[in-house]
Amino acid sequence: MLYPLGLRKPPESPGPGTHPSSFRGEERALSQEGEPESYVPELAGQPFRLCSLGYRFCSGEQLLCEANTVLKCVQEDSCQRGIYGRLVCTDFKIAFLGDDESAPDNDETQFKNKVIGENDITLHCVDQIYGVFDEKKKTLFGQLKKYPEKLVIHCKDLRVFHFCLRYTKEEEVKRIVSGIIHHTQAPKLLKRLFLFSYATAARNNPATDPKKHAIMFDTLQDWFRELERTKGNMKYKAVSVNEGYKVCERLPAYFVVPAPLLEEDIAFFQGRGIPIWCWSCHNGCALLKMSALPKEQDDGMLQIQKNFVDRIYKTVHRPPYETAKTEDLSSNFLSLQEIQMAYSKFKQLFLIDNSTEFWDTDIKWFSLLESSSWLDIIRRCLKKAVEIIECLEAQNMNVLLLEDNASDLCCLISSLVQVMMDPHCRTIFGFQSLVQKEWIMGGHCFLDRCNHLRQSDKEEAPVFLLFLDCVWQLVHQHPPAFEFTETYLTVLSDSLYIPIFSTFFFNSPHQKDTNVGRESQDSQSKPLNLLTVWDWSVQFEPKAQTLLTNPLYMEKPKLEKAQRKGTHFKVRFVRV
C-alpha cells in the first residue's frame, strides 16, 4: 500500500470492547503432526454460500480451519481492548468475523472493497507471522512444538493484525495457527493457486470484455493500432514470428521490431539480442529494449555474437539518418538486490506493533526513511527517465535499453518515460494499457518478483511497486496532469495480492496461456473465465470507483507536431 511520504498515523485507538485481564494464557504443547487438519464443507461445489456466522464465500472458496473466541486487539502496549469474534482461514484468505459484524454501517461514504474486507487478508498478502510467548515475539514457521497466546500478522500491504488466542480452545488454536502458517508460508505449486479454483467455479459466470478497460496487446491488431497512434508505423512493424511461442517462451506472441529486421534474425538467438519497440516520440525517435545475449566462453561463438549484434544494431543506428544510444541497465543502474533491500527497510517503518514502538521511531522517522535508501532509488529512477527523455526529444536519438532479460528495469524505465512524455498514458485507460504492454506482455515475472508461490526469496523484488511509487511522486507533483488519483495507485498495489485476477499471477504470457489451456483441457468444459484486474466493478461499487478518478484532471489538447516539443512536465526529485 502506498503512503504519502512523510505522513504516518499512530496505531489505532482503543476499540469499544475489553477483555478480562486476570486470566493469563499459558503456552500449551502442540502435537507433532504433519499437515494441518482442514475442514471442507459439503457445499464446496456451490459458487456462493454463507457460513454460520455469515461469512460470504466467493466462487471456489473452501473453509480450511477456524477458531472461536478470538480477540482482535488494538495496537496498544497493554493489549487490553479489542473485539471478540471468529478467525477463519480459507484457501483464499484469512478473515476475522467480529461478533458485532452484523451491526449496520452508518458511514455511507466509506470506501469499501467488495472482495476483500477491512478484516480480511488474502493468503498471498501475508508477509510475516509472529507468535507472542510470555511477552516475547518470535517468528513462526514450519511445525510448532508450542503455540502462542497471541498471533501477529504483518501484511504486504503494510497492515498489522493482532489476534489474542488466550480464550480460544486448545484444539482450535492448534488448528488455526498451524493452518495459517502452512497455507501462507509453505511453497506452493502454480496449479494450486486459488486463481484456478475461482476461475473453474466461476466458469459459467458472464464474462466482461477486458478490452473495455485496457488494450491487452494479445493480438497483432492491438500492436498495429499502437504503432499508428504513436506514428511509429513508418519505421517499425508488428510481427507474428513467435505465434504459438515457437521461437521464445519469454516473449509475447506478437511484438514490434524495426522494419529492416529479418524474421529469421529474431529466431537466431531465440529472441535475444533483438531491439524490441516500446514507444515512438513525436519526432520519430523510438524507445526500444533488448535482452542480452548469453555469455559464451568459446572465441568462435563470441565472434558470431559480435557480428550479429553489429548487424542488428544498424537497424536502429544509421547515421546521419538516425542515431541510437544504448543504456545498459544491468551494469550501470540499480540491481534487484538493492531494490529489495531498500524496500525491506522502508516497509519496517510502517509495520508498527504498538504505540510505544510508534512514538520511539517517530522522533527519528525521517532519518530512518533516508537511511532505507528507498527515496534515493525513486530519485534515481526518475532521473534516469528524464535523461532518456532528453536523448529522445532534445538530441533526436533512439534509445536502446539493455538488460539481461529485459523484463525488470526495462519495464520500469520505459513505463516512466511514457508516463512523462505521453498524455495518453496519464489517462486511466492509457495507464492500464501501458501496464499491459510493458509489464504483462513484456514478461515481467510477477509470480517470482511477488513470491506468490513462496518458492524462492532470492527472486523476490518489488519492481512493480517501485514503479507505482515513482508514479505516485509524479501524481503528487502534477495532480491535474493525471486522470487517476493516489487512491487508484493504492488499490492497484493492493490488487497484486488478490488471486481472483490473473493479471499479476504469471511470469509470462506463455506461462498463462499454457496453464489456462491445460486446466481447460483437464476439465473438458468451457474455457476458464480469468478476470482482469482492470475491471474495477469487481472490487468497487460505482460510487466508490469515483474516488479512483481525479476530478481536477485537465486533458491535454492535441498539438501539432511543431508545437509538441517540451510539452512533458518537469520532475522535482524527492528529497528528505
LINPEFEN-V779136 format. One record per residue. SS is DSSP state (H for helix, E for strand, C for the rest). BURIAL is b if it has 9 or more other ideal C-beta (glycine too) atoms within 8 Angstrom, else e. Layout:
ss=SS burial=BURIAL
ss=SS burial=BURIAL
//
This chain:
ss=C burial=e
ss=C burial=b
ss=C burial=e
ss=C burial=e
ss=C burial=e
ss=C burial=e
ss=C burial=e
ss=C burial=b
ss=C burial=e
ss=C burial=e
ss=C burial=b
ss=C burial=e
ss=C burial=e
ss=C burial=e
ss=C burial=b
ss=C burial=e
ss=C burial=b
ss=E burial=e
ss=C burial=b
ss=C burial=e
ss=C burial=e
ss=C burial=e
ss=C burial=e
ss=C burial=e
ss=C burial=e
ss=C burial=e
ss=C burial=b
ss=E burial=e
ss=E burial=e
ss=C burial=b
ss=C burial=e
ss=C burial=e
ss=C burial=e
ss=C burial=e
ss=C burial=e
ss=C burial=b
ss=C burial=b
ss=C burial=e
ss=C burial=e
ss=C burial=e
ss=C burial=b
ss=H burial=e
ss=H burial=e
ss=H burial=e
ss=H burial=e
ss=C burial=e
ss=C burial=e
ss=C burial=e
ss=E burial=e
ss=E burial=e
ss=C burial=b
ss=C burial=e
ss=C burial=e
ss=C burial=b
ss=C burial=b
ss=E burial=e
ss=E burial=b
ss=C burial=b
ss=C burial=b
ss=C burial=b
ss=C burial=b
ss=C burial=b
ss=E burial=b
ss=E burial=b
ss=E burial=b
ss=E burial=b
ss=E burial=b
ss=E burial=e
ss=E burial=e
ss=E burial=b
ss=E burial=b
ss=E burial=b
ss=E burial=b
ss=C burial=b
ss=C burial=b
ss=C burial=b
ss=C burial=e
ss=C burial=e
ss=C burial=b
ss=C burial=e
ss=E burial=b
ss=E burial=b
ss=E burial=b
ss=E burial=b
ss=E burial=b
ss=E burial=b
ss=E burial=b
ss=E burial=b
ss=E burial=b
ss=E burial=b
ss=C burial=b
ss=C burial=b
ss=E burial=b
ss=E burial=b
ss=E burial=b
ss=E burial=b
ss=E burial=b
ss=E burial=b
ss=C burial=e
ss=C burial=e
ss=C burial=b
ss=C burial=e
ss=C burial=e
ss=C burial=e
ss=C burial=e
ss=C burial=e
ss=C burial=e
ss=C burial=e
ss=C burial=e
ss=C burial=e
ss=C burial=e
ss=C burial=e
ss=C burial=b
ss=C burial=e
ss=C burial=e
ss=C burial=b
ss=C burial=e
ss=C burial=e
ss=C burial=b
ss=E burial=b
ss=E burial=b
ss=E burial=b
ss=H burial=b
ss=H burial=b
ss=H burial=b
ss=E burial=b
ss=E burial=e
ss=E burial=e
ss=E burial=b
ss=E burial=b
ss=E burial=b
ss=E burial=b
ss=E burial=b
ss=C burial=e
ss=C burial=e
ss=E burial=e
ss=E burial=e
ss=E burial=b
ss=E burial=e
ss=C burial=b
ss=C burial=e
ss=C burial=e
ss=C burial=e
ss=C burial=b
ss=C burial=e
ss=E burial=b
ss=E burial=b
ss=C burial=b
ss=C burial=b
ss=E burial=b
ss=E burial=b
ss=E burial=b
ss=E burial=b
ss=E burial=b
ss=E burial=b
ss=C burial=b
ss=C burial=b
ss=C burial=b
ss=C burial=e
ss=E burial=b
ss=E burial=b
ss=E burial=b
ss=E burial=b
ss=E burial=b
ss=C burial=b
ss=C burial=b
ss=C burial=b
ss=C burial=b
ss=C burial=e
ss=H burial=e
ss=H burial=e
ss=H burial=b
ss=H burial=b
ss=H burial=b
ss=H burial=b
ss=H burial=b
ss=H burial=b
ss=H burial=b
ss=H burial=b
ss=H burial=b
ss=H burial=b
ss=H burial=b
ss=H burial=b
ss=H burial=b
ss=H burial=b
ss=C burial=e
ss=C burial=e
ss=C burial=b
ss=C burial=e
ss=H burial=b
ss=H burial=e
ss=H burial=e
ss=C burial=b
ss=H burial=b
ss=H burial=b
ss=H burial=b
ss=H burial=b
ss=H burial=b
ss=H burial=b
ss=H burial=b
ss=H burial=b
ss=C burial=b
ss=C burial=b
ss=C burial=e
ss=C burial=e
ss=C burial=e
ss=C burial=e
ss=C burial=e
ss=C burial=e
ss=H burial=b
ss=H burial=e
ss=H burial=e
ss=C burial=b
ss=C burial=b
ss=C burial=b
ss=C burial=b
ss=C burial=b
ss=C burial=b
ss=C burial=e
ss=H burial=e
ss=H burial=e
ss=H burial=b
ss=H burial=b
ss=H burial=b
ss=H burial=b
ss=H burial=b
ss=H burial=b
ss=H burial=e
ss=H burial=e
ss=C burial=b
ss=C burial=b
ss=C burial=b
ss=C burial=b
ss=C burial=e
ss=C burial=b
ss=E burial=b
ss=E burial=b
ss=E burial=b
ss=E burial=b
ss=C burial=e
ss=C burial=e
ss=C burial=b
ss=H burial=e
ss=H burial=e
ss=H burial=b
ss=C burial=e
ss=C burial=b
ss=C burial=b
ss=C burial=e
ss=C burial=b
ss=C burial=b
ss=C burial=b
ss=C burial=b
ss=C burial=b
ss=E burial=b
ss=E burial=b
ss=E burial=b
ss=E burial=b
ss=C burial=e
ss=C burial=e
ss=C burial=b
ss=C burial=e
ss=H burial=e
ss=H burial=e
ss=H burial=b
ss=H burial=b
ss=H burial=b
ss=H burial=e
ss=C burial=b
ss=C burial=e
ss=C burial=b
ss=C burial=b
ss=C burial=b
ss=C burial=b
ss=C burial=b
ss=E burial=b
ss=E burial=b
ss=E burial=b
ss=E burial=b
ss=E burial=b
ss=C burial=b
ss=C burial=e
ss=C burial=b
ss=C burial=b
ss=C burial=b
ss=E burial=b
ss=E burial=b
ss=E burial=b
ss=E burial=b
ss=E burial=b
ss=E burial=b
ss=C burial=b
ss=C burial=b
ss=C burial=e
ss=C burial=e
ss=C burial=e
ss=C burial=e
ss=C burial=e
ss=H burial=e
ss=H burial=e
ss=H burial=e
ss=H burial=b
ss=H burial=e
ss=H burial=e
ss=H burial=b
ss=H burial=e
ss=H burial=e
ss=H burial=b
ss=H burial=b
ss=H burial=e
ss=H burial=e
ss=H burial=b
ss=H burial=b
ss=C burial=e
ss=C burial=b
ss=C burial=b
ss=C burial=b
ss=E burial=e
ss=C burial=e
ss=C burial=e
ss=C burial=e
ss=E burial=b
ss=E burial=b
ss=E burial=b
ss=E burial=b
ss=E burial=e
ss=E burial=b
ss=E burial=b
ss=C burial=b
ss=C burial=b
ss=C burial=e
ss=C burial=e
ss=C burial=b
ss=C burial=b
ss=C burial=e
ss=H burial=b
ss=H burial=e
ss=H burial=b
ss=H burial=b
ss=H burial=b
ss=H burial=b
ss=H burial=b
ss=H burial=b
ss=H burial=e
ss=H burial=b
ss=H burial=b
ss=H burial=b
ss=H burial=e
ss=C burial=b
ss=C burial=e
ss=C burial=b
ss=C burial=b
ss=C burial=b
ss=C burial=b
ss=H burial=b
ss=H burial=e
ss=H burial=b
ss=H burial=b
ss=H burial=b
ss=H burial=e
ss=H burial=b
ss=H burial=e
ss=C burial=e
ss=C burial=e
ss=H burial=b
ss=H burial=e
ss=H burial=e
ss=H burial=b
ss=H burial=b
ss=H burial=b
ss=H burial=e
ss=C burial=b
ss=C burial=b
ss=H burial=b
ss=H burial=b
ss=H burial=b
ss=H burial=b
ss=H burial=b
ss=H burial=b
ss=H burial=b
ss=H burial=b
ss=H burial=b
ss=H burial=b
ss=H burial=b
ss=H burial=b
ss=H burial=b
ss=H burial=e
ss=H burial=b
ss=H burial=b
ss=H burial=b
ss=H burial=b
ss=H burial=b
ss=H burial=b
ss=H burial=e
ss=C burial=e
ss=C burial=e
ss=E burial=b
ss=E burial=b
ss=E burial=b
ss=E burial=b
ss=E burial=b
ss=E burial=b
ss=E burial=b
ss=C burial=e
ss=C burial=e
ss=C burial=b
ss=C burial=b
ss=C burial=b
ss=H burial=b
ss=H burial=b
ss=H burial=b
ss=H burial=b
ss=H burial=b
ss=H burial=b
ss=H burial=b
ss=H burial=b
ss=H burial=b
ss=H burial=b
ss=H burial=b
ss=H burial=b
ss=H burial=b
ss=C burial=b
ss=H burial=b
ss=H burial=e
ss=H burial=b
ss=H burial=b
ss=C burial=b
ss=H burial=b
ss=H burial=e
ss=H burial=b
ss=H burial=b
ss=H burial=b
ss=H burial=b
ss=H burial=b
ss=H burial=b
ss=H burial=b
ss=H burial=b
ss=H burial=b
ss=H burial=b
ss=H burial=b
ss=C burial=b
ss=C burial=b
ss=C burial=b
ss=C burial=b
ss=C burial=b
ss=H burial=b
ss=H burial=b
ss=H burial=b
ss=H burial=b
ss=C burial=b
ss=C burial=b
ss=C burial=b
ss=C burial=b
ss=C burial=b
ss=C burial=e
ss=C burial=e
ss=H burial=e
ss=H burial=e
ss=H burial=b
ss=C burial=b
ss=C burial=b
ss=C burial=b
ss=H burial=b
ss=H burial=b
ss=H burial=b
ss=H burial=b
ss=H burial=b
ss=H burial=b
ss=H burial=b
ss=H burial=b
ss=H burial=b
ss=H burial=b
ss=H burial=b
ss=H burial=b
ss=H burial=b
ss=H burial=e
ss=H burial=e
ss=C burial=e
ss=H burial=e
ss=H burial=e
ss=H burial=b
ss=C burial=b
ss=C burial=b
ss=E burial=b
ss=C burial=b
ss=H burial=b
ss=H burial=b
ss=H burial=b
ss=H burial=b
ss=H burial=b
ss=H burial=b
ss=H burial=b
ss=H burial=b
ss=H burial=b
ss=H burial=b
ss=H burial=b
ss=H burial=b
ss=C burial=b
ss=C burial=b
ss=C burial=b
ss=E burial=b
ss=C burial=b
ss=C burial=b
ss=C burial=b
ss=C burial=b
ss=C burial=b
ss=C burial=e
ss=C burial=b
ss=H burial=b
ss=H burial=b
ss=H burial=b
ss=H burial=b
ss=H burial=b
ss=H burial=e
ss=H burial=b
ss=H burial=b
ss=H burial=e
ss=H burial=e
ss=H burial=b
ss=H burial=b
ss=H burial=e
ss=H burial=e
ss=H burial=b
ss=C burial=e
ss=C burial=e
ss=C burial=e
ss=C burial=e
ss=C burial=b
ss=C burial=b
ss=C burial=b
ss=E burial=b
ss=C burial=b
ss=C burial=b
ss=C burial=b
ss=C burial=b
ss=H burial=b
ss=H burial=e
ss=H burial=b
ss=C burial=b
ss=C burial=b
ss=C burial=e
ss=H burial=e
ss=H burial=e
ss=H burial=b
ss=H burial=b
ss=H burial=e
ss=H burial=e
ss=H burial=b
ss=E burial=b
ss=C burial=b
ss=C burial=e
ss=C burial=e
ss=C burial=b
ss=C burial=e
ss=C burial=e
ss=C burial=e
ss=C burial=e
ss=C burial=e
ss=C burial=e
ss=C burial=e
ss=H burial=e
ss=H burial=e
ss=H burial=e
ss=C burial=b
ss=C burial=e
ss=C burial=e
ss=C burial=e
ss=C burial=e
ss=C burial=e
ss=C burial=e
ss=C burial=b
ss=C burial=e
ss=C burial=e
ss=C burial=b
ss=C burial=e
ss=C burial=e
//
